[in-house]
């Protein structure tokens, strides 16, 4: 869902409705009665969205937000929905709630929406996914949640990925890879965040069972190695064929590979043997042909 689509669906109340004294006396009751209006709700009645994938951290940005809340209050209302067990589930606004708590506030402005789980997930992800400070793991889990929600809404897999790509401005392939790594063991996923494990390597490892992922993490951590794409593909294959274990991994990752040969010819020397109209490919082909003939005659001792 694009930000434009989201804004069309959320109808804000008028300025008088937002700051009317009528909201002061019984904010919770008012929120239950009026769909889509902005009301002040006690922070104690606002609960975290289930499986919320985005961190709320006390960093420099949070300090700035706290100072802003102290001086001006929360300028952009949060979005929440009523809970069957009482109170409200925050869909968007977890950082604003935390900043309000640190600023010593008791309430914050909230737009109350009555929406199902899938709709709530889509709104929650769209409200956060464009932030610049989110981790790869957060994007992965958020995309996975939105993808599943869109499938529940009856959208085909290809259409869901295409829609998500258009809305987020990321390629379908990148989103597909991120959705894959969302199922990685948490420690391996943390390695992706820390750039100790590449995204494509993470995708390979996401196809092996969780117990084997734990083994992979333990072995590469113990050995202090970084996996290449070739190695992660081999690990995935060994899991598929049933011989992936700690001993195999240690032996495989300990193998010393020969250094690739790279021969560079002096240009002046080459000019003595090849005409200027010959391309690099022509020269290489001729050299290999001459070496083959030399080999057939028998290598000199």
Buried (B, 14 or more C-beta within 10 A) or exposed (E): BEEEEBEEEEEEBEEEBBEEEEBEEEBBEBBBEBEEBBBBBBEEBBBEBEEBBBEBEEEEBBEEBBEBBBEEBBEEBBBBBBEEEEBBBBBBBBBBBBBBBBBEBEBBBBBBBEBEEBBBBBBBBBBBBEEEEBBBBBBBBBBBBBBBBBBEEEBEEEEBBBBBBEBBEBEBEBBBBBBBBBBBBEBBBBBBEEEBBBBBBBBBBBBBEEEBBBBBBEBBEEEEBEBEEEBBBBBBBBBEEEEBEEEBBEEBBEEEEEEEEEEEEEEEEEEEEBEEEBEEEEBEEEBEEEEEEEEEEEEEE
